């Protein structure tokens, strides 16, 4: 599945001032690593965000969100957001801010 390049460009713009941003092809799209930690991904027309696991449990109950399932297992702290939830700039910025706010305390997957 191809990812939405326009959405990826919106993420690039939103992360322009963040330190140590790196792009990697993964999760059937493009993932933006911040300080060697997965922060935001664009997969198809959706965002996948790494957020505080405490809030993702509540958020996956809302319309337009779903948990990340990997190998049949619910990945706590990772959530998919459908396009309807971030069409306007205010909503988009809100989601990106949640991911960036969690990034400093997220564990690095780099070994």
C-alpha positions as CSV (number, residue, x, y, z in Angstrom):
1,X,0.0,0.0,0.0
2,X,1.4,3.4,-0.9
3,X,1.3,6.2,1.6
4,X,-0.2,9.6,1.2
5,X,2.7,11.8,0.2
6,X,0.7,15.0,0.9
7,X,0.1,13.8,4.4
8,X,3.8,12.9,4.8
9,X,4.7,16.4,3.7
10,X,2.4,17.8,6.4
11,X,4.3,15.7,9.0
12,X,7.6,16.8,7.6
13,X,6.5,20.4,8.0
14,X,5.2,19.8,11.5
15,X,8.5,18.2,12.5
16,X,10.7,20.8,10.8
17,X,11.9,22.3,14.1
18,X,12.2,19.0,16.0
19,X,15.8,17.8,16.6
20,X,17.2,14.6,15.2
21,X,14.4,13.7,12.8
22,X,15.0,10.7,10.5
23,X,12.7,9.1,8.0
24,X,12.5,5.3,7.5
25,X,10.3,3.2,5.3
26,X,8.3,0.9,7.6
27,X,4.8,0.0,8.6
28,X,3.8,0.1,4.9
29,X,4.6,3.7,4.7
30,X,7.1,6.2,6.1
31,X,8.0,6.6,9.8
32,X,9.4,9.7,11.3
33,X,11.9,8.9,14.1
34,X,12.7,11.6,16.6
35,X,15.8,11.1,18.7
36,X,16.0,7.5,17.4
37,X,12.4,6.8,18.6
38,X,9.4,6.0,16.4
39,X,7.2,9.1,16.8
40,X,4.8,9.4,13.8
41,X,4.1,7.2,10.7
42,X,2.1,7.8,7.6
43,X,0.5,4.6,6.3
44,X,-2.0,5.0,3.5
45,X,-4.2,8.0,4.5
46,X,-3.7,7.4,8.2
47,X,-1.4,8.6,10.9
48,X,0.1,6.1,13.3
49,X,1.3,7.8,16.5
50,X,3.3,6.7,19.4
51,X,1.6,8.2,22.5
52,X,1.5,7.7,26.2
53,X,0.0,4.2,26.7
54,X,-2.3,5.6,29.4
55,X,-4.1,7.8,26.9
56,X,-4.1,5.4,24.0
57,X,-6.3,3.0,25.9
58,X,-9.0,5.8,26.1
59,X,-8.4,7.1,22.6
60,X,-9.0,3.8,20.8
61,X,-12.6,3.9,22.1
62,X,-13.2,7.0,20.0
63,X,-14.5,7.1,16.4
64,X,-11.7,7.4,13.8
65,X,-9.1,5.7,15.9
66,X,-7.9,2.1,16.2
67,X,-5.2,0.3,18.0
68,X,-2.0,-0.9,16.3
69,X,-2.1,-4.7,16.1
70,X,1.2,-6.5,15.3
71,X,1.5,-10.2,15.1
72,X,-2.1,-10.5,16.6
73,X,-1.0,-8.5,19.6
74,X,-2.4,-5.0,20.6
75,X,0.6,-2.7,20.8
76,X,0.1,-0.4,23.8
77,X,1.1,3.2,23.1
78,X,0.6,3.0,19.3
79,X,-2.6,4.2,17.7
80,X,-3.9,4.7,14.1
81,X,-5.8,8.0,13.4
82,X,-8.1,8.2,10.4
83,X,-8.0,11.2,8.1
84,X,-11.4,12.5,9.4
85,X,-9.7,13.2,12.8
86,X,-7.0,15.5,11.5
87,X,-8.4,17.3,8.4
88,X,-7.9,20.8,9.8
89,X,-4.6,22.2,11.0
90,X,-5.7,22.5,14.6
91,X,-6.6,18.9,14.9
92,X,-3.5,17.8,13.0
93,X,-1.3,19.9,15.2
94,X,-3.0,18.4,18.3
95,X,-2.1,14.8,17.3
96,X,1.5,15.7,16.4
97,X,1.9,17.5,19.7
98,X,0.7,14.5,21.6
99,X,3.3,12.3,19.9
100,X,6.1,14.9,20.4
101,X,5.2,15.4,24.1
102,X,5.6,11.6,24.7
103,X,8.8,11.2,22.7
104,X,11.2,12.4,25.4
105,X,10.0,9.7,27.8
106,X,9.5,6.9,25.2
107,X,12.0,4.1,25.2
108,X,14.4,4.0,22.3
109,X,14.3,0.9,20.2
110,X,17.9,1.4,19.2
111,X,20.2,-1.1,20.7
